[in-house]
């Protein structure tokens, strides 16, 4: 979501020149994995995360893991994602549950999601990879099945896979439930990755209501040692919006 001023393959170099040593992608699948690998190597970057295929994004899909009619499509996507992750050295993949499909009960959607997560976790475990699942707020994505962090934890408990972790997006959870610091500390052992954006607007830290100076220091205090993904829409261009980051480099 950063450096969108440039063509996709040029963004790796821009990220490296801006001081990043790691990047994440939503969906790498429009480019051959070998091409992406070459960009990562050229700019000495690691790819820490990408999503499983999530259906037709342009048509409004926001994941298909809860859709009983698309189980075969989901499972084929898992194999494709693992192949990309193996080539790119990506250690973790995120699963988007998706909206509850029309005509499908929430109970049936939930059962489908549990079955698909269990399948994906098994495939990823065999490949030495971690699986993530991410709650999404109902304002940005109406009808999304998993909206709160505790809903995700309950699903993770039902799936029972040790390599299934929570992807905690600060922006989504600020909109959905608040209590960011307390929730991050309580759920820290279950969290595999954190993403940030401010609210309102989903812009860079410092543009909204969240006290990121406190929140980042809090993450250090409680011992979070993973990456933090900048999943925000720059308010006035990526480079201009990176001033918030300087004091943390």
JOBEL-V9916 format. One record per residue. SS is DSSP state (a for helix, b for strand, c for the rest). D_FIRST is the distance of its C-alpha to the first C-alpha in whole Angstrom. Layout:
# JOBEL-V9916
ss->SS d_first->D_FIRST
ss->SS d_first->D_FIRST
This chain:
# JOBEL-V9916
ss->c d_first->0
ss->c d_first->4
ss->c d_first->7
ss->c d_first->6
ss->c d_first->10
ss->c d_first->11
ss->c d_first->12
ss->a d_first->10
ss->a d_first->13
ss->a d_first->13
ss->a d_first->10
ss->a d_first->12
ss->a d_first->15
ss->a d_first->13
ss->a d_first->11
ss->a d_first->15
ss->a d_first->17
ss->c d_first->15
ss->c d_first->16
ss->c d_first->14
ss->c d_first->16
ss->b d_first->14
ss->b d_first->11
ss->b d_first->9
ss->c d_first->8
ss->c d_first->8
ss->c d_first->11
ss->c d_first->13
ss->c d_first->16
ss->c d_first->16
ss->c d_first->16
ss->c d_first->20
ss->a d_first->19
ss->a d_first->22
ss->a d_first->19
ss->a d_first->16
ss->a d_first->19
ss->a d_first->20
ss->a d_first->17
ss->a d_first->17
ss->a d_first->21
ss->a d_first->21
ss->c d_first->18
ss->c d_first->20
ss->c d_first->17
ss->b d_first->17
ss->b d_first->14
ss->b d_first->15
ss->b d_first->13
ss->b d_first->12
ss->b d_first->13
ss->c d_first->17
ss->c d_first->17
ss->c d_first->17
ss->c d_first->19
ss->c d_first->18
ss->c d_first->15
ss->c d_first->15
ss->c d_first->19
ss->c d_first->18
ss->c d_first->18
ss->c d_first->16
ss->c d_first->18
ss->c d_first->21
ss->c d_first->23
ss->c d_first->25
ss->c d_first->26
ss->a d_first->30
ss->a d_first->30
ss->a d_first->27
ss->a d_first->28
ss->a d_first->29
ss->a d_first->26
ss->a d_first->24
ss->a d_first->26
ss->a d_first->26
ss->a d_first->22
ss->a d_first->23
ss->a d_first->25
ss->a d_first->22
ss->a d_first->20
ss->a d_first->22
ss->a d_first->23
ss->a d_first->20
ss->a d_first->19
ss->a d_first->23
ss->a d_first->22
ss->a d_first->19
ss->c d_first->20
ss->c d_first->18
ss->c d_first->20
ss->b d_first->18
ss->b d_first->17
ss->b d_first->16
ss->b d_first->18
ss->c d_first->17
ss->c d_first->20
ss->c d_first->20
ss->b d_first->22
ss->c d_first->25
ss->c d_first->27
ss->c d_first->29
ss->c d_first->33
ss->c d_first->32
ss->c d_first->33
ss->a d_first->31
ss->a d_first->33
ss->a d_first->33
ss->a d_first->29
ss->a d_first->29
ss->a d_first->32
ss->a d_first->30
ss->a d_first->27
ss->a d_first->29
ss->a d_first->30
ss->a d_first->27
ss->a d_first->26
ss->a d_first->29
ss->a d_first->29
ss->a d_first->26
ss->a d_first->26
ss->a d_first->30
ss->a d_first->28
ss->a d_first->25
ss->a d_first->28
ss->a d_first->30
ss->c d_first->28
ss->c d_first->27
ss->c d_first->24
ss->b d_first->22
ss->b d_first->21
ss->b d_first->19
ss->b d_first->19
ss->b d_first->17
ss->c d_first->18
ss->c d_first->16
ss->c d_first->18
ss->c d_first->20
ss->c d_first->19
ss->c d_first->16
ss->c d_first->17
ss->c d_first->21
ss->c d_first->23
ss->b d_first->21
ss->c d_first->23
ss->c d_first->22
ss->c d_first->21
ss->c d_first->23
ss->a d_first->23
ss->a d_first->27
ss->a d_first->26
ss->a d_first->24
ss->a d_first->27
ss->a d_first->29
ss->a d_first->28
ss->a d_first->27
ss->a d_first->31
ss->a d_first->32
ss->a d_first->30
ss->c d_first->32
ss->c d_first->30
ss->c d_first->30
ss->c d_first->26
ss->b d_first->25
ss->b d_first->23
ss->b d_first->21
ss->b d_first->17
ss->b d_first->17
ss->b d_first->14
ss->a d_first->16
ss->a d_first->14
ss->a d_first->15
ss->a d_first->19
ss->a d_first->19
ss->a d_first->19
ss->a d_first->21
ss->c d_first->24
ss->c d_first->23
ss->c d_first->26
ss->a d_first->23
ss->a d_first->25
ss->a d_first->28
ss->a d_first->25
ss->a d_first->24
ss->a d_first->27
ss->a d_first->29
ss->a d_first->26
ss->a d_first->25
ss->a d_first->27
ss->a d_first->25
ss->b d_first->22
ss->b d_first->20
ss->b d_first->17
ss->b d_first->15
ss->b d_first->12
ss->b d_first->12
ss->c d_first->11
ss->c d_first->14
ss->c d_first->16
ss->c d_first->17
ss->c d_first->14
ss->c d_first->11
ss->c d_first->10
ss->c d_first->11
ss->c d_first->14
ss->c d_first->17
ss->c d_first->16
ss->c d_first->18
ss->c d_first->21
ss->c d_first->20
ss->c d_first->22
ss->a d_first->19
ss->a d_first->22
ss->a d_first->24
ss->a d_first->22
ss->a d_first->21
ss->a d_first->24
ss->a d_first->25
ss->a d_first->23
ss->a d_first->25
ss->a d_first->28
ss->a d_first->28
ss->c d_first->27
ss->c d_first->23
ss->c d_first->23
ss->c d_first->20
ss->c d_first->16
ss->b d_first->14
ss->b d_first->10
ss->b d_first->8
ss->c d_first->6
ss->c d_first->6
ss->c d_first->6
ss->c d_first->8
ss->c d_first->12
ss->c d_first->13
ss->c d_first->11
ss->c d_first->9
ss->c d_first->13
ss->a d_first->15
ss->a d_first->12
ss->a d_first->13
ss->a d_first->17
ss->a d_first->16
ss->a d_first->16
ss->a d_first->19
ss->a d_first->22
ss->a d_first->20
ss->c d_first->20
